[in-house]
């Protein structure tokens, strides 16, 4: 049977923003921001990248901020920031020699030539009202600065002398009471110094980035402010040391490298600042193969796919080729830059199944299709970032399922969108976590890439739900038997696509949204548990999942579960918190939903509050791991 309209089941899911792969189209105009532009550094407020100057407009209605990267922004409401209009000039400041120096590293300025008031800009913000004879530290708490160090500029509102703003290495900060208390203006200031995307959401892990002076940051599922990840800092240090090692071996500055293991062979590609690409097959001990040097070129990033061992792609900056491809294990490289804008390319990624290639450049994100197993001609490059801010794109990355595209914009942070190549190939993914795990009787699947109207297999009809865009959802009949069923998917375009679907009795997956936030609910109120509403010690919660298999009494495929006495899961369902078992009260079909189940859990009374890892085990089959934050 076929349901072409969106049922109330999918409408409820869309309203909760829980379905990861459905209710989105493959249009690149649907970029979404991943987190904001600030990070938690245990200061008075979230921080961002360095700001070197701040000043007010003459009437005090606008505040201007000049970032270290040279971008000028203005704010009217002291929350949101926009590019500065016109060409506003900062007022003059006057260097002063104080009678006494409170900080030998500080610089000293006055904001008016006829004033005895002076400001010291150093590790703290200091103020003197008597030409520097005595000083008051305005940002100090004990020996630390509550707004971070590295003060660069100070401004006082023409409307209110108690309204002070300071720019430093951590962003922009404002005091409304003459320096007694401070708050940051950084959450929406486009100044996050993101350089690389280290990982996309997976299980209980969020997006991870390398962010200049802020180090390695992670965005926990459901959060908006980035968090420090010091445990991952060793990765960046090790990478730097490895580049140094390779530099000494090849006698050229290695700017990037990429490695993978093929059987017993450890392959390393290393790119240099003079445009050479070296290859090693002994883990980087020697590099006998290399390409000719490209003068004026720097190899910025190399992409390899372990499942395509003969293929490698390279992104370069400089006046020559911006994208190189090898399908001969690094022996020969061809230029597939074609009509790509003549600007620096910083990063590159690809999807082996469709031949899609994405490049991050100073002019945005571009996309083409190219042969990844043979040196065929690449198609024309197409911009897929016209809806994004006009900024340099420093990194681009596909998620593990290659259905979501992530881009790092200088200053603006990380953005994600459905990958444009999805329409080239039909994929079946678990509707709960976007994984390729096997299906189970009764579970819900996402058909990504093409819209389907009817699905059949082995004499059974698989109910279909279509939403806006190119994707569909199907439910696996409760009568389906594995280990493999041959699906016939009849597309909206009038074609039939055959796919083998792995089916096993249970295959649990907890429902998460595109950024990894799990579908958890308070068992008493039905309210979502997550960002802004943490779980509590001893609370009863419900977990929405799919893939828990057959139920008792039997239920009709495609029909929403009843509100009263929903059928119970036959399999043995267990719940674990940080790998420790917790009490599982019930596991049933989710009332009002098709293809989803509810597992009710009694959280233990714990003393080690904070972020924990939650997962299900159903007849010994483990689900994905998700993050839950528990507070007293």
C-alpha positions in Angstrom: 0.0 0.0 0.0 1.1 3.6 -0.6 0.5 6.7 1.5 1.5 9.7 -0.6 0.5 12.2 2.0 2.3 12.9 5.2 0.5 11.1 7.9 0.1 12.4 11.4 2.9 10.1 12.4 5.5 11.9 10.3 3.9 15.3 11.0 4.5 14.7 14.8 8.1 13.6 14.1 8.8 16.6 11.9 7.3 18.9 14.6 9.7 17.5 17.1 12.6 17.8 14.6 13.7 14.3 15.3 13.8 12.5 11.9 17.3 12.7 10.6 17.1 11.7 7.0 13.5 12.5 6.1 11.6 15.9 5.8 14.7 17.4 4.3 15.5 17.8 0.6 18.7 17.6 -1.3 18.7 21.4 -2.0 21.8 23.2 -0.9 19.7 26.2 0.1 18.9 24.3 3.3 22.2 25.0 5.1 21.8 25.1 8.8 24.1 26.5 11.4 25.7 23.9 13.7 26.2 25.6 17.0 26.9 29.3 17.3 30.1 31.3 17.1 31.3 31.0 20.7 32.8 28.5 23.1 32.7 27.9 26.8 36.1 28.8 28.3 35.0 29.0 32.0 34.9 32.8 31.9 32.1 35.3 32.6 30.4 34.3 29.3 31.2 32.3 26.2 34.2 33.4 24.2 35.1 33.7 20.5 38.2 34.7 18.5 40.4 37.8 19.1 39.0 41.2 18.6 41.5 44.0 18.2 39.4 47.2 18.4 35.9 48.4 19.7 34.3 51.8 19.6 30.9 53.5 19.8 29.2 55.6 17.2 29.1 59.3 18.0 25.6 59.1 19.4 26.3 55.8 21.2 23.6 53.9 19.4 26.0 51.5 17.7 28.9 49.5 18.8 31.6 48.5 16.3 34.1 45.5 16.6 37.1 44.9 14.4 38.2 41.3 14.5 41.8 40.1 14.1 40.9 38.7 10.7 40.1 42.3 9.6 36.2 42.0 9.5 34.2 45.0 10.9 30.9 44.3 12.5 28.3 46.5 14.2 25.5 45.8 16.8 22.4 47.9 17.7 20.9 45.6 20.3 24.2 44.3 21.8 23.4 40.7 20.9 23.2 40.2 17.1 26.0 41.5 14.8 25.9 42.6 11.2 28.7 43.7 8.8 29.3 47.4 9.4 27.5 49.8 7.1 29.6 52.4 5.3 33.2 53.0 6.4 33.0 54.0 10.1 36.3 55.2 11.6 37.3 54.7 15.2 37.9 57.8 17.3 41.4 58.9 18.2 43.1 57.5 21.3 46.0 59.0 23.1 49.0 57.1 24.3 50.0 58.0 27.8 53.0 57.4 30.1 51.6 56.6 33.6 53.1 57.7 36.8 53.0 54.1 37.9 52.7 50.9 35.8 50.4 48.2 37.2 51.4 45.7 34.4 54.7 45.9 32.7 53.2 44.3 29.5 50.3 46.8 29.3 49.8 49.7 27.0 48.3 52.9 28.3 45.8 55.1 26.6 43.3 57.9 27.2 40.1 58.3 25.3 40.1 62.1 25.6 43.2 64.3 25.3 42.0 66.6 28.2 41.1 63.8 30.7 43.0 62.5 33.7 41.3 59.2 33.1 43.6 56.5 31.7 43.2 52.9 30.7 45.8 50.1 31.0 45.5 47.3 28.4 47.4 44.2 29.5 46.5 40.9 31.1 43.7 42.8 32.8 41.8 46.0 32.1 43.0 48.7 34.4 41.6 52.2 35.0 43.2 55.3 36.6 41.4 58.6 37.4 44.6 60.4 38.3 46.9 60.2 35.3 48.2 56.8 36.4 49.2 57.5 40.0 46.7 54.8 41.3 45.1 52.0 39.4 42.0 49.8 39.7 41.8 46.4 38.0 38.3 46.1 36.5 38.4 42.6 35.2 40.2 40.8 38.0 38.9 38.0 40.2 41.7 37.1 42.5 44.7 36.6 40.1 42.6 35.8 37.0 40.7 37.9 34.5 37.0 37.1 34.3 37.0 38.0 30.6 40.3 36.4 29.5 43.6 38.1 28.8 45.2 40.0 26.0 43.3 43.4 26.2 43.5 45.3 22.9 41.0 48.2 23.0 38.5 49.9 25.3 35.4 52.1 24.7 33.0 54.0 26.9 29.5 54.8 25.8 28.8 58.5 25.0 25.4 57.8 26.6 26.5 56.3 29.9 30.0 56.5 31.4 29.4 53.3 33.3 28.9 51.3 30.1 32.4 50.1 29.3 33.4 47.7 26.5 36.7 45.9 26.1 38.1 43.9 23.1 40.6 41.2 23.9 41.9 37.8 22.7 38.6 36.2 23.8 36.2 38.6 22.0 34.0 41.5 23.1 32.9 42.2 26.7 30.6 44.8 28.2 30.0 46.1 31.7 26.9 48.2 32.6 28.1 49.1 36.1 31.5 50.7 35.6 33.4 47.5 35.6 31.9 45.7 38.6 30.4 42.9 36.5 31.0 41.8 32.9 29.1 39.9 30.2 30.3 38.7 26.8 28.8 39.9 23.5 30.3 36.9 21.6 27.5 34.3 21.0 26.5 35.8 17.7 29.7 37.6 16.7 30.9 35.9 13.6 34.4 35.4 14.9 34.9 31.7 15.7 38.4 30.8 14.5 37.4 27.5 13.0 40.1 25.9 10.9 39.2 22.2 10.5 36.3 19.8 11.0 37.8 16.9 12.9 34.6 14.8 13.2 30.9 14.9 12.4 28.2 13.6 14.9 28.5 10.0 15.8 26.8 8.2 18.7 27.2 10.3 21.9 29.9 12.4 20.2 29.1 15.8 18.6 30.8 17.8 15.9 34.5 18.4 16.7 36.6 21.2 15.2 40.1 22.7 15.5 39.6 26.4 16.4 42.8 28.3 16.4 43.6 29.8 19.8 40.6 28.0 21.3 42.1 24.6 20.5 39.9 21.5 19.9 36.2 22.1 20.5 33.2 19.8 20.5 29.5 20.7 20.2 27.6 18.2 22.4 24.4 16.9 20.9 21.7 19.6 21.3 24.0 22.3 22.6 24.6 25.7 21.0 27.9 26.7 22.6 31.1 24.8 21.8 32.9 23.1 24.6 36.7 22.6 25.0 37.9 19.1 24.3 41.3 19.1 25.9 41.5 15.3 25.7 41.7 15.6 22.0 44.4 18.2 22.0 47.1 15.5 21.8 45.8 14.6 18.4 46.7 18.0 17.0 50.1 17.9 18.7 50.8 14.4 17.3 49.8 15.6 13.8 52.2 18.5 14.0 55.0 16.3 15.1 54.3 13.9 12.3 54.4 16.7 9.7 57.8 17.7 11.2 59.0 14.1 10.8 57.9 13.9 7.2 59.4 17.3 6.4 62.8 16.0 7.5 62.4 12.9 5.3 61.3 14.6 2.1 63.4 17.8 2.6 60.4 20.0 1.9 57.9 21.6 4.2 55.0 19.1 4.6 51.8 21.0 5.0 49.3 18.1 5.1 49.2 14.3 5.0 46.7 11.6 4.8 47.2 7.9 5.8 45.3 4.6 5.5 46.0 0.9 6.0 45.5 -1.6 3.1 46.1 -5.1 4.4 49.6 -5.1 5.8 50.5 -1.9 3.9 50.5 1.5 5.6 50.1 4.1 2.9 50.8 7.8 3.5 50.4 10.7 1.1 52.2 13.9 2.1 51.7 17.3 0.4 54.3 20.2 0.6 54.4 24.0 0.5 56.1 23.8 -2.9 53.3 21.8 -4.5 54.8 18.3 -4.3 52.8 15.2 -3.3 54.9 12.3 -1.9 53.7 8.7 -1.3 54.9 6.2 1.2 54.0 2.5 1.5 55.9 1.8 4.7 54.0 4.1 7.2 56.0 7.2 6.4 59.5 5.9 6.8 60.4 6.6 3.2 58.7 8.4 0.3 60.1 7.0 -2.9 57.2 8.3 -5.1 56.4 12.0 -5.6 54.9 14.3 -8.2 56.8 17.2 -9.9 56.9 20.4 -7.9 54.4 23.1 -8.7 56.0 26.4 -8.1 53.9 28.9 -6.3 51.5 26.2 -5.2 50.8 24.8 -1.7 49.1 21.4 -1.1 46.5 22.3 1.5 44.7 18.9 1.9 44.8 15.4 0.6 41.8 13.1 0.6 42.0 9.3 0.3 39.4 6.6 0.7 40.7 3.2 2.0 38.1 1.4 -0.1 39.5 3.1 -3.3 43.2 2.5 -2.7 44.3 3.7 -6.1 42.5 7.1 -5.8 43.7 10.3 -4.1 42.5 13.9 -4.4 44.4 17.0 -3.5 43.3 20.6 -2.9 45.9 23.4 -3.6 46.3 27.1 -3.2 48.3 29.3 -5.6 48.1 30.3 -9.2 48.0 26.9 -10.8 45.8 23.8 -10.5 43.4 23.9 -7.5 42.3 20.2 -7.6 44.5 17.2 -8.6 43.4 13.6 -8.9 45.3 10.4 -9.1 43.8 7.0 -10.0 47.2 5.3 -10.3 48.2 5.2 -6.6 50.0 8.5 -6.8 52.1 7.7 -9.8 50.4 10.3 -12.0 48.2 13.3 -11.2 45.8 15.1 -13.5 44.2 18.5 -13.1 40.4 18.4 -12.7 40.1 22.1 -11.7 38.3 22.9 -15.0 36.0 25.9 -14.4 36.6 26.0 -10.7 37.1 29.7 -9.7 40.8 30.7 -9.7 41.1 31.0 -5.9 42.7 29.0 -3.1 41.2 25.5 -2.4 41.7 24.5 1.2 40.0 21.1 1.6 38.5 18.3 -0.4 36.2 15.3 0.1 34.4 12.8 -2.1 31.7 10.1 -2.2 33.0 7.0 -3.9 29.6 5.5 -4.8 28.5 8.5 -6.8 31.8 10.1 -7.8 30.8 13.4 -6.1 33.7 15.7 -5.2 33.4 18.7 -2.9 36.0 21.5 -2.5 36.3 24.2 0.1 37.6 27.5 -1.5 38.0 31.2 -0.8 34.9 31.6 -3.0 32.7 29.0 -1.2 31.9 25.3 -1.6 31.9 23.7 -5.0 30.8 20.3 -6.3 31.3 18.2 -9.3 31.3 14.5 -10.4 34.5 12.9 -11.5 35.8 9.4 -12.2 37.4 8.1 -9.0 38.6 4.8 -10.5 39.5 6.1 -14.0 40.9 9.4 -15.3 37.6 10.5 -16.9 36.7 14.1 -17.6 35.2 15.9 -14.6 31.9 17.7 -15.0 31.6 21.5 -14.5 31.9 22.7 -11.0 28.8 24.1 -9.3 28.6 26.4 -6.3 26.5 24.9 -3.5 27.0 27.7 -1.0 25.2 30.7 -2.4 22.9 30.7 0.6 25.9 30.9 3.0 27.8 33.9 4.2 30.4 35.4 1.8 33.4 34.0 3.6 36.4 31.7 3.0 35.5 28.1 3.5 38.4 26.3 5.2 37.1 22.8 5.4 34.5 20.5 3.9 33.5 17.0 5.1 30.8 14.3 4.5 29.3 12.4 7.4 30.1 8.7 7.7 26.9 7.8 5.7 27.8 10.5 3.1 24.3 12.1 3.2 25.1 15.3 5.1 27.7 17.8 4.0 29.5 20.0 6.6 31.5 23.2 5.8 33.7 25.4 8.1 33.3 29.1 7.3 36.0 31.4 8.5 34.6 33.3 11.5 31.1 32.1 11.1 31.5 28.5 12.3 30.2 25.2 11.0 27.2 24.7 8.7 25.6 21.5 7.4 23.2 20.6 4.5 21.9 17.5 2.8 24.6 16.5 0.4 23.6 17.4 -3.2 24.9 14.2 -4.7 22.2 12.2 -2.8 19.9 12.3 -5.8 22.4 10.3 -7.9 22.0 7.1 -5.9 19.2 5.5 -3.9 20.2 4.5 -0.3 18.4 2.7 2.5 19.2 4.0 5.9 17.9 3.4 9.4 15.4 6.2 10.1 16.5 6.5 13.7 20.2 7.1 13.4 20.9 7.4 9.6 23.0 4.2 9.8 23.3 1.3 7.4 22.5 -1.3 10.1 20.3 -4.2 9.2 16.5 -3.8 9.4 14.1 -5.6 11.7 10.5 -6.5 11.4 8.4 -3.5 12.2 11.2 -1.0 11.9 11.3 2.2 9.9 13.7 3.0 7.1 14.6 6.1 5.2 14.9 5.9 1.4 17.4 8.6 0.6 18.1 10.1 -2.8 14.9 9.2 -4.7 11.2 9.4 -3.9 9.4 6.1 -4.0 5.6 5.4 -4.4 5.5 1.6 -3.8 7.9 -1.0 -2.2 7.4 -4.7 -2.4 9.4 -7.8 -1.5 8.5 -11.5 -1.2 4.8 -10.9 -1.7 4.7 -8.3 1.1 3.9 -4.6 0.7 6.1 -2.2 2.6 4.0 0.9 3.6 5.4 4.2 2.1 5.3 7.7 3.4 6.5 10.7 1.3 7.4 14.1 2.6 8.6 17.2 1.0 11.8 16.8 -1.1 13.3 13.6 -2.6 13.2 11.2 0.4 10.6 8.7 1.6 10.1 6.4 4.6 9.1 2.8 4.5 8.1 0.4 7.3 9.4 -3.2 7.2 6.4 -5.6 7.7 6.2 -7.5 10.9 6.0 -10.6 8.8 9.4 -10.0 7.0 12.0 -12.8 7.4 15.7 -12.5 6.7 18.6 -12.8 6.4 18.1 -11.0 3.1 15.0 -9.7 1.2 15.0 -8.5 -2.3 13.2 -5.1 -2.4 11.6 -3.7 -5.5 11.3 0.1 -5.1 9.0 1.8 -7.6 10.2 5.4 -7.8 8.1 8.5 -8.5 10.0 8.9 -11.8 8.5 5.6 -13.0 11.5 3.4 -12.6 12.0 0.3 -10.5 15.2 0.0 -8.4 16.1 -3.4 -6.9 17.9 -3.4 -3.5 18.9 -6.2 -1.1 17.8 -5.5 2.4 19.4 -7.3 5.4 16.8 -8.2 7.9 17.4 -9.8 11.3 15.0 -10.4 14.3 16.1 -7.2 16.1 18.3 -4.3 15.2 17.9 -1.5 17.7 18.6 2.1 17.1 17.8 5.1 19.3 16.2 8.0 17.4 18.5 11.1 17.1 18.2 14.3 15.1 20.8 15.4 12.5 23.1 16.8 15.2 22.9 13.7 17.4 20.4 14.8 20.0 18.4 11.7 21.1 14.6 11.5 21.4 14.2 11.2 25.2 11.0 12.2 27.1 9.9 12.6 30.7 7.7 9.6 31.4 5.2 11.7 33.5 4.9 14.9 31.5 5.9 13.8 28.0 8.3 16.8 27.8 11.5 16.4 25.8 14.6 15.7 27.8 17.8 17.2 26.4 19.0 20.7 25.6 17.7 23.1 28.1 15.9 20.4 30.0 18.4 17.9 31.5 17.4 14.6 33.0 17.3 14.3 36.8 18.7 11.6 39.0 15.9 9.0 39.7 13.7 10.3 36.9 11.6 8.0 34.7 12.3 8.6 31.1 11.2 7.2 27.8 13.5 6.4 24.9 12.2 6.5 21.3 13.8 3.8 19.1 13.2 1.6 16.2 14.3 -2.0 15.3 13.0 -3.7 18.4 11.2 -6.4 16.4 8.0 -8.3 16.9 5.4 -7.4 19.5 2.7 -9.2 21.5 -0.2 -9.1 20.6 0.6 -9.0 16.9 0.1 -5.6 15.3 -0.8 -4.5 11.7 2.0 -3.1 9.7 1.5 0.6 8.8 -1.0 1.3 11.5 -0.2 3.7 14.3 0.1 2.0 17.7 -2.9 2.6 20.1 -2.8 5.1 22.9 -4.0 2.5 25.4 -2.2 -0.7 26.1 0.2 -0.6 23.1 1.7 -4.0 22.1 4.7 -5.0 24.1 8.1 -6.0 22.6 8.7 -9.7 22.6 12.5 -9.5 22.8 14.6 -9.0 25.9 15.2 -5.2 26.2 17.9 -3.9 28.5 19.2 -0.4 29.0 22.8 0.7 30.0 24.1 4.0 31.3 27.9 4.4 31.0 27.9 0.6 30.4 26.1 -0.1 33.7 22.6 -1.7 33.6 19.6 0.4 34.7 16.1 -0.7 35.4 14.0 -1.1 32.2 10.3 -0.8 33.1 8.6 -1.4 29.8 9.2 -1.6 26.0 6.2 -1.2 23.7 5.2 0.3 20.3 5.2 4.1 20.6 1.5 5.2 20.8 0.4 7.2 17.8 3.5 6.3 15.8 4.4 3.8 13.0 7.7 2.0 13.2 8.8 3.4 16.5 9.0 2.0 20.0 9.1 3.5 23.5 11.4 2.1 26.2 10.7 3.3 29.7 13.7 3.5 32.0 14.1 4.4 35.7 17.3 6.4 36.0 19.3 5.5 39.1 20.1 7.9 41.9 23.7 8.9 41.0 26.3 11.0 42.5 28.5 11.5 39.4 26.3 14.0 37.6 26.9 15.2 34.1 27.1 13.8 30.6 26.7 10.0 30.3 26.4 7.5 27.6 23.1 5.6 27.1 22.4 2.6 24.9 20.0 -0.3 24.5 20.7 -4.0 24.2 17.9 -6.1 22.6 18.4 -9.8 22.6 22.2 -9.0 22.8 22.1 -6.6 19.8 23.4 -3.2 20.8 22.0 0.1 19.6 23.8 3.3 18.9 25.2 5.2 21.9 23.7 8.6 22.8 24.5 11.3 25.3 22.2 12.1 28.2 23.0 14.8 30.8 21.9 14.1 34.3 21.6 16.7 37.0 20.6 16.5 40.7 
